[in-house]
Amino acid sequence: METLLKITISFFVAMGIVWTLLPCMFGLHNYRKSHSCFMGNLAWLAWVILLLAHPFVLYLLWFMQTSYWWLLVPAFLHVLFLAIFGRDLSTN
């Protein structure tokens, strides 16, 4: 049963990676076009941290005996990133 739970959680974390690569990248691109170079670089750094949080959580899920509270880290980072940098997710 625990393996099925881990597979299901891994699927949702993988969908989080897809969400980070597509809509969050559009938001990052639009943010960098409309803000200064420093703020654009700060947004890029936040995006990279968000992107790297997913494999870290998968590692903790499968190879470490920790609680499932680590799964909230990427969810919180998604909300934070989209609230600050991802206001315009258009593709123009």
C-alpha positions in Angstrom: 0.0 0.0 0.0 2.8 2.4 0.8 4.4 1.8 -2.7 1.1 2.6 -4.3 0.9 5.8 -2.3 4.5 6.7 -3.3 3.7 6.1 -7.0 0.7 8.3 -6.8 2.6 11.1 -5.1 5.4 10.7 -7.7 2.9 11.2 -10.4 1.6 14.5 -8.9 5.2 15.7 -8.3 5.9 14.9 -12.0 2.9 17.0 -13.0 4.3 19.7 -10.8 7.5 19.6 -12.8 5.5 19.9 -16.0 3.6 22.8 -14.5 7.0 24.4 -13.6 8.4 23.9 -17.0 5.4 25.3 -19.0 3.2 27.9 -17.3 5.8 29.0 -14.8 8.3 29.5 -17.6 5.9 31.7 -19.5 5.3 33.8 -16.3 9.1 34.0 -15.8 9.6 35.1 -19.5 6.9 37.8 -19.3 8.2 39.0 -15.9 11.8 39.3 -17.2 10.5 41.3 -20.2 8.8 43.9 -18.1 11.1 44.3 -15.1 14.8 45.2 -14.5 17.7 42.9 -15.1 18.2 42.4 -11.4 14.6 41.5 -10.7 14.6 39.2 -13.8 17.6 37.4 -12.5 16.0 37.0 -9.1 12.9 35.6 -10.7 15.1 33.1 -12.7 16.8 32.0 -9.5 13.5 31.5 -7.8 12.4 29.4 -10.8 15.5 27.3 -10.7 15.0 26.6 -6.9 11.4 25.7 -7.7 12.5 23.3 -10.4 15.2 21.7 -8.3 12.8 21.2 -5.3 10.9 18.5 -7.2 13.7 16.0 -7.7 14.8 16.7 -4.1 11.3 15.8 -2.8 11.2 12.7 -5.0 14.5 11.6 -3.5 13.2 12.1 0.0 10.0 10.3 -0.9 11.7 7.1 -2.2 15.1 6.9 -0.5 14.7 8.5 2.9 12.4 7.5 5.8 10.9 10.9 6.4 7.4 12.2 6.9 5.3 13.3 4.0 5.4 17.0 5.1 8.2 17.5 2.6 5.6 17.3 -0.1 4.3 20.7 0.9 7.6 22.4 0.0 7.0 22.4 -3.8 3.4 23.2 -3.4 4.3 26.2 -1.3 7.0 27.3 -3.7 4.5 27.0 -6.6 2.1 29.3 -4.9 4.8 31.7 -3.9 6.4 31.8 -7.3 3.1 32.3 -9.2 1.9 35.0 -6.7 5.1 37.0 -7.1 6.4 36.3 -10.6 3.7 34.5 -12.5 1.0 37.0 -12.8 1.0 37.0 -16.6 1.1 33.5 -18.0 0.2 34.5 -21.6 2.3 33.2 -24.5 2.9 36.5 -26.3 
